[in-house]
């Protein structure tokens, strides 16, 4: 069995340096870290804690690595995963990469040997560099992202379709000047939602240059966008927010300015987090079935952990539906 001494020797560093690098500590230079990680991959090194668990051949633990742990979107995702994992007699080990690809790699390395399988949601829904970080011996399923080469099973939502559904709904309710509060420019989900929005406006209203405000999927972005719309005096009758958190905060700010959502303007979001049903008016939104994404991915992972060779057809793109509520009731 390969030891950390073997890795250190192959990388030309001390055992202490190799240990610091493989445990995600920051006091190792990038070139040295990359050399150590390359040696560990080449030697198929498993941390000692994993070697101990391998005497039982399993840990009965599933690792879940998410870009963030704050907010209802992630709590609903974890709820869906836990419904399946708990029923299978497994436990969860959560990791947070804070939206950083580098921290994603650190989180994955830290779980090697501690878990029997991994559920990973890449930052910005971009999966291209994930395969370089994953261990060959750990079954993995991607959450809310597609594997570029289809080698890693995934479960995601059809963001483009969802954006089309909600934009068409706003037009059907009479909106003609729709603003899109988009997510981060680097985020693939945000890009697909923006593309669906623009395509519908081009097809239905012959509009090719709609007003798009850039947000970050966090609630403060909704408040900033509302203030910008109020300050700049844009002519608009509806807003499609790229997620529910931004939509709810935008609604709150507009209400404080005396604008009644659902009458003075229409507002819709995306995701259908529980909060969307408890604000007033209730938020019309794209129901992306977050719990189902998590539970379906967990079932796929359990199959892979049982030795099944998953095929590309086992991956799933969930078609969202529209939850129509009071925030798109009617224009006055």
Beta strands, then each sheet from edge to edge (+ up, - down):
strand 1: 61-66
strand 2: 91-96
strand 3: 117-120
strand 4: 139-143
strand 5: 153-157
strand 6: 178-182
strand 7: 212-214
strand 8: 238-241
strand 9: 266-271
strand 10: 284-287
strand 11: 316-318
strand 12: 321-323
sheet 1: 2+ 1+ 3+ 4+ 5+ 11+
sheet 2: 7+ 6+ 8+ 9+ 10+ 12-
end
